[in-house]
Amino acid sequence: MIKQTKEIGGYFGLDLTKSGDAFPTSIKFQSGRAALRAALEYAGIKRVMVPSYICDSVILAVIDAGAVVDTYVV
């Protein structure tokens, strides 16, 4: 795995309109990584291929979901 020296991405809050939640029955997650983990766990996916430059937090989400991570070079 390649160690990055500069962070890419980050956390961006969601600004909701004054009219309220546009999707009141949907499941909400605090981050894309949390949503990825939940989706992998729900689907029972056991192997995920990601590009070698992907950030460590995505890899950790996959591992936390119980899946094996394989990387490939783009």
C-alpha positions as CSV (number, residue, x, y, z in Angstrom):
1,M,0.0,0.0,0.0
2,I,1.2,3.5,-0.9
3,K,1.5,5.9,2.1
4,Q,0.0,9.3,1.2
5,T,1.6,12.5,2.5
6,K,-1.3,14.8,1.9
7,E,-4.9,14.1,2.9
8,I,-7.5,13.9,0.0
9,G,-11.1,14.4,0.7
10,G,-12.5,15.1,4.2
11,Y,-15.8,15.6,6.1
12,F,-18.4,17.9,4.7
13,G,-21.6,18.6,6.7
14,L,-25.0,18.4,5.0
15,D,-26.9,21.6,5.0
16,L,-30.6,20.8,5.1
17,T,-33.2,23.2,3.8
18,K,-35.7,24.9,6.2
19,S,-38.4,22.7,4.7
20,G,-36.9,19.7,6.5
21,D,-35.8,16.3,5.4
22,A,-36.4,15.5,1.8
23,F,-36.2,11.8,2.4
24,P,-37.7,11.1,5.9
25,T,-37.8,7.3,5.5
26,S,-34.3,6.9,4.3
27,I,-31.4,5.5,6.4
28,K,-28.9,8.2,7.3
29,F,-25.1,7.7,7.8
30,Q,-22.6,10.1,9.3
31,S,-20.1,9.5,6.4
32,G,-19.7,7.7,3.1
33,R,-17.4,5.2,4.8
34,A,-20.1,4.3,7.3
35,A,-22.6,3.8,4.4
36,L,-20.0,1.7,2.6
37,R,-19.5,-0.5,5.6
38,A,-23.2,-1.0,6.1
39,A,-23.8,-1.8,2.5
40,L,-21.1,-4.4,2.4
41,E,-22.3,-6.0,5.6
42,Y,-25.9,-6.0,4.5
43,A,-25.0,-7.5,1.1
44,G,-22.6,-10.1,2.6
45,I,-19.8,-9.1,0.3
46,K,-16.5,-10.8,1.3
47,R,-14.0,-9.4,-1.3
48,V,-13.6,-5.8,-2.6
49,M,-11.2,-4.6,-5.2
50,V,-10.1,-0.9,-4.9
51,P,-7.5,1.1,-6.8
52,S,-4.2,1.2,-5.0
53,Y,-4.4,5.0,-4.4
54,I,-7.6,4.8,-2.3
55,C,-7.5,6.4,1.1
56,D,-6.8,4.3,4.2
57,S,-10.2,5.1,5.7
58,V,-12.0,3.4,2.8
59,I,-9.8,0.3,3.2
60,L,-10.5,0.2,7.0
61,A,-14.3,0.4,6.3
62,V,-14.0,-2.6,4.0
63,I,-12.0,-4.5,6.6
64,D,-14.4,-3.5,9.4
65,A,-17.2,-4.9,7.3
66,G,-15.4,-8.3,7.3
67,A,-14.3,-8.2,3.7
68,V,-10.9,-8.8,2.1
69,V,-9.3,-5.9,0.3
70,D,-7.5,-6.4,-3.0
71,T,-5.8,-3.5,-4.7
72,Y,-5.0,-2.9,-8.3
73,V,-2.9,-0.3,-10.2
74,V,-4.6,2.1,-12.5
